[in-house]
Each structure stands twice: as structure tokens, then as C-alpha cells.
Amino acid sequence: MQTTQQPNLSHISPTVLNDAELNPSNMVNFLELPGEIRNLIYDRLLVFEEPIVPWATEEALPVNLLYTNKTVHHEFGSLFYSRITFDFSTNGHDYDERPCSGCLTKQITSFLDQIGDNARHIQSLKIDFPYIEREETESWVNCWISGYSVEVVKQISSNCPDLKKMILGPHLTLYDLLDLAVVDPDEAFELLIVVDAFLRTNVPSVNSISVRVPDSEEFLELMIEMEDFFRWHVEMIYWDEFEWMSHDDDEEEEDDDDDDDDDEDEEEEDDENEADGDADHYEA
């Protein structure tokens, strides 16, 4: 099969142009450039190291190019939305602090409404690892997908029909899964079945699911199951690189609740003391 050789532009270096060379009559219209050259220019504008949080990014996205003219909008628009991995998770690197799940679903809805039909070009997204709930005393076999995760995936399913890659960011269920992998591998496997079935049933176009897991022998069986049975892509990372969300958030909330309980106890104690004082007064 004959392949098209891409032009090599590495030998071209910036130069200072004189007035004659800057004459409009000597310039080439962008649309007169070969399609391969235009695509190379587009590609250079769409190189990002991390998934992009579209409503919180500090990086300059080249969106103005979309409004140049209809031809450029058509050529660049599909590349713009298909080449960028958009971050719909609660731990995006552009956030100063983790947003609440309710706020995030509203932002996702607003963004997808804003870009309209362009959402069909999106091929790669990062979302939270699906959040699974259960009764406190029940096993993970008797569990269900949270309303938050259902709403996010529902939005993706209805707006991004050509989605190919899904990156699962850390969320509380992932931490639970890692814990289960150590104490009850069979139940961890059952939990993976629930997550995988949920994603593939609701977003059937996805052919690549990725997740990051700390590099540890105790998670080896879990990683093998993810890759061999569920066909996920697993990236092993160092513990200190594992992203920041953890159950500490829940513990802080519990601490706050405990503080509130302590305050209530102190108030009750003060009320009892006042009542005792009043009783002594009446007796006197």
C-alpha cells in the first residue's frame, strides 16, 4: 500500500523579513497551502501534555482559529475536538480545589450544550472512576452506580457518539477497589464487572479504557484482570505520583461532624448547669 510521505519542515527556521517580503502581494494565502501543510500547522496547535478542563484551563486554547472562515472551521474544528482529551473529572490539574459533583455535572452539561454538534467529534475523555454506592453493612456484590456517575455517563453517551478512549481518574471507588484487591480479590473482581459493564453498556463506542494504579505487588492480580479479562489499559505509577483524592476527604467531614457533636454536647452541659443553678436558687 502506498503511503503519503509527510513533508519535513525541520530545516525551516524563523527569519526576519524585510518590507518587500512583507508586501501582501508576495504572501501566500493560508488556504492556498497544501492540505498536508495546513494539517501540520493544526497539529502543532493541539499539543497538550495533560487532559484539558474546558471551563477551568489556564492554557491558551486556539479557539479563535475556529472563527476564521467556514473552510478553516470545518478543517480545524473536527481536529480540535478529536485531538484534545477533555477532562470531565473532579481532579483535573487546572482546578485550584476539587469541585462538588453537582457543580461538575452542570459544567459538563453547559459545555456540551455550548459546543453543540461539535461534541460528536470528541474521541477522548477523562472522567471520575465510576462511583459505586452500597448499604453500609452490605457487601460490594449488592451495590449500585451513583446518580452522579450515571448522569455524567448519560451526558457523554447522548452527546459524544464517536468517543473512543475513556480515562478513569481516581475516585473513592478506585480506592475501595485497591483495598478489596488485598483483602478479598474475588469481591474486587465482582466490583470490576459492575464498573466495566456500566461503561461499555452506556458508551458502546469506547474501545479503550485506561486507569492508573500504584506499582505494588499486592495489586498485581487486579492489574492482570484489568488488562487480560476486561481489556483495560493499566498504567503503573509510583505511590507518590498517585493522584491526590483519597478517603481523607471523608475523614475530614467526619471530623467536622464530630466537632459539631462536641459543640452540641457542650451546649447541653451548659444548659444542664444552668438548670441546676436555677433549682438551687429556688430551693434557697
C-alpha positions in Angstrom: 0.0 0.0 0.0 1.4 3.4 -1.0 1.9 5.8 1.9 2.0 9.6 1.7 5.3 11.0 2.9 4.9 13.9 5.2 6.9 17.0 4.3 10.0 17.6 6.5 9.9 21.2 7.8 12.7 20.8 10.5 15.2 22.7 8.3 13.0 25.8 8.3 14.0 28.4 10.9 12.4 31.8 11.7 13.8 34.7 9.7 13.5 38.5 9.8 11.5 39.7 6.7 12.2 43.0 5.0 9.5 45.3 3.8 9.5 43.9 0.3 8.9 40.4 1.6 6.1 41.7 3.8 4.2 43.0 0.8 0.8 41.4 0.7 1.3 40.5 -3.0 4.2 38.3 -2.0 2.4 36.4 0.7 0.7 33.1 0.3 -2.9 32.7 1.4 -3.2 30.1 4.2 -5.9 28.2 2.2 -3.5 28.1 -0.8 -1.1 25.9 1.2 -1.3 22.1 0.6 -3.7 20.3 2.9 -0.8 18.4 4.4 0.9 21.6 5.5 -2.3 23.0 6.9 -2.8 19.8 8.9 0.8 20.1 10.3 0.0 23.6 11.4 -3.2 22.5 13.1 -1.4 19.6 14.8 1.3 22.0 16.3 -1.6 24.0 17.9 -3.1 20.9 19.5 -0.2 19.5 21.6 -1.1 19.4 25.3 0.6 17.4 28.0 -2.4 16.9 30.2 -6.2 16.5 29.6 -7.8 19.9 29.3 -10.5 21.1 31.7 -12.5 23.2 29.2 -14.1 25.5 31.8 -11.1 25.9 34.1 -8.0 25.7 31.9 -5.2 28.4 32.1 -3.8 27.2 28.9 -4.5 29.2 25.7 -6.7 27.1 23.5 -6.6 28.1 19.9 -10.3 28.6 19.6 -10.1 31.8 17.6 -9.0 29.9 14.6 -12.4 28.2 14.6 -13.9 31.6 13.6 -11.6 32.5 10.7 -13.9 31.2 7.9 -16.0 28.3 7.1 -13.2 26.2 5.4 -10.9 26.6 8.4 -13.7 26.0 10.8 -14.6 22.7 9.0 -10.9 21.6 8.8 -9.7 22.6 12.2 -13.0 22.1 14.1 -13.0 18.3 13.8 -9.3 18.1 14.7 -9.7 20.5 17.6 -12.3 18.4 19.3 -11.0 15.0 18.3 -7.3 15.5 19.2 -7.8 17.0 22.7 -8.6 14.9 25.7 -11.2 16.8 27.7 -11.2 16.4 31.5 -14.6 15.9 33.0 -13.3 14.6 36.3 -13.2 16.2 39.7 -9.4 16.1 39.9 -8.4 18.0 36.8 -4.9 19.6 37.1 -6.4 23.0 36.3 -8.5 23.1 39.4 -7.5 25.1 42.5 -9.8 22.8 44.5 -11.9 19.8 43.8 -15.4 20.9 42.7 -18.6 19.2 44.0 -20.2 16.5 41.8 -23.3 18.6 41.4 -21.4 21.6 40.1 -19.4 19.4 37.8 -22.4 17.8 36.1 -23.8 21.3 35.4 -20.5 22.4 33.9 -20.4 19.3 31.7 -23.9 20.0 30.5 -23.2 23.6 29.8 -20.0 22.8 27.9 -21.7 20.2 25.7 -24.6 22.5 25.0 -22.2 25.3 24.1 -20.2 23.3 21.5 -23.4 21.7 20.1 -22.8 19.3 17.2 -19.0 19.6 17.6 -19.3 17.2 20.6 -19.7 14.4 18.1 -16.0 14.8 17.2 -14.8 14.2 20.8 -12.9 11.0 20.9 -11.1 11.1 24.3 -12.4 12.0 27.8 -11.2 11.7 31.3 -13.9 11.1 33.9 -14.0 10.0 37.6 -13.8 6.3 38.2 -17.5 5.4 38.4 -18.7 6.0 42.0 -20.4 3.0 43.4 -22.7 3.0 46.5 -23.9 0.3 48.8 -25.6 -0.2 52.1 -23.1 0.2 54.9 -23.4 -3.4 56.1 -23.7 -5.0 52.7 -21.0 -6.5 50.5 -19.9 -4.9 47.3 -21.9 -7.5 45.4 -25.1 -5.7 46.4 -24.2 -2.2 45.1 -25.3 0.3 42.5 -23.8 3.1 40.4 -24.3 6.5 42.0 -26.6 9.1 40.4 -23.6 11.4 39.8 -21.8 8.8 37.7 -25.0 7.9 35.9 -25.6 11.5 34.9 -22.1 12.1 33.7 -22.1 9.0 31.5 -25.6 9.7 30.3 -24.4 13.2 29.1 -21.4 11.6 27.3 -23.4 8.9 25.7 -26.0 11.2 24.2 -23.5 13.9 23.0 -20.3 12.0 22.1 -21.3 9.1 19.8 -17.7 8.7 18.4 -16.0 8.5 21.8 -13.1 6.0 21.6 -11.0 6.5 24.7 -12.0 6.9 28.3 -9.5 7.6 31.1 -10.7 6.9 34.6 -9.4 9.4 37.2 -9.1 8.5 40.8 -12.2 8.5 42.9 -13.3 6.8 46.1 -14.5 3.6 44.5 -11.0 3.1 43.0 -9.5 3.3 46.5 -12.1 0.8 47.7 -11.2 -1.4 44.8 -7.5 -1.3 45.7 -8.3 -2.2 49.3 -10.5 -5.1 48.1 -7.8 -6.4 45.9 -5.7 -7.1 49.0 -8.4 -8.5 51.4 -10.9 -10.0 49.0 -9.7 -10.5 45.4 -12.9 -12.3 44.4 -15.1 -9.4 45.5 -12.8 -6.9 43.8 -13.3 -8.9 40.6 -17.1 -8.7 41.0 -16.8 -4.9 41.5 -14.8 -4.6 38.3 -17.6 -6.5 36.4 -20.1 -3.9 37.6 -17.9 -0.9 36.5 -16.9 -2.4 33.2 -20.5 -3.4 32.3 -21.8 0.0 33.2 -19.3 1.8 30.9 -19.5 -0.5 27.9 -23.3 -0.8 28.0 -23.8 3.0 28.2 -20.9 4.1 25.9 -20.6 1.2 23.4 -18.3 3.2 21.0 -15.5 3.2 23.6 -12.7 0.7 22.7 -10.1 1.9 25.2 -10.4 2.3 29.0 -7.4 3.4 30.9 -6.6 3.7 34.6 -3.6 4.5 36.8 -2.7 2.1 39.6 0.2 2.3 42.1 3.0 -0.1 41.2 2.8 -2.7 44.0 2.9 -6.5 44.1 -0.3 -6.6 46.2 -2.2 -5.1 43.2 -0.6 -7.4 40.6 -3.6 -9.8 40.3 -6.0 -6.9 40.0 -3.9 -5.3 37.2 -3.7 -8.6 35.3 -7.5 -9.0 35.5 -8.0 -5.4 34.3 -5.7 -6.0 31.3 -6.4 -9.6 30.3 -10.1 -10.1 31.2 -11.5 -6.6 30.8 -9.0 -5.3 28.2 -8.3 -2.1 30.1 -5.0 -0.3 29.7 -3.3 -0.1 33.1 -0.5 2.5 33.8 1.6 1.6 36.8 2.9 4.6 38.7 4.8 5.3 41.9 2.8 5.8 45.1 3.9 9.4 45.4 2.6 10.0 41.9 -0.8 8.6 42.7 -3.3 11.4 42.3 -4.4 13.3 45.4 -8.0 12.3 46.0 -8.4 9.9 48.9 -10.7 8.9 51.8 -9.1 11.7 53.8 -11.9 13.9 52.5 -14.5 11.7 54.1 -12.4 11.6 57.3 -12.3 15.4 57.4 -16.1 15.6 57.0 -16.4 13.0 59.8 -14.1 15.1 62.0 -16.2 18.2 61.3 -19.3 16.2 62.3 -17.5 15.1 65.5 -16.7 18.7 66.3 -20.3 19.7 65.8 -21.3 16.8 68.1 -18.8 18.0 70.7 -20.2 21.6 70.5 -23.7 20.2 70.9 -22.6 18.2 74.0 -21.0 21.3 75.5 -24.2 23.3 74.9 -26.3 20.6 76.6 -23.9 20.5 79.5 -24.2 24.3 79.9 -28.0 24.1 79.8 -27.9 21.4 82.5 -25.6 23.5 84.7 -27.9 26.5 84.3 -30.9 24.3 85.2 -29.1 23.0 88.3 -28.3 26.6 89.3 -31.9 27.7 88.9 -33.0 24.7 91.0 -30.5 25.6 93.8 -31.8 29.2 93.6 -35.4 28.2 94.0 -34.5 25.8 96.9 -32.7 28.7 98.7 
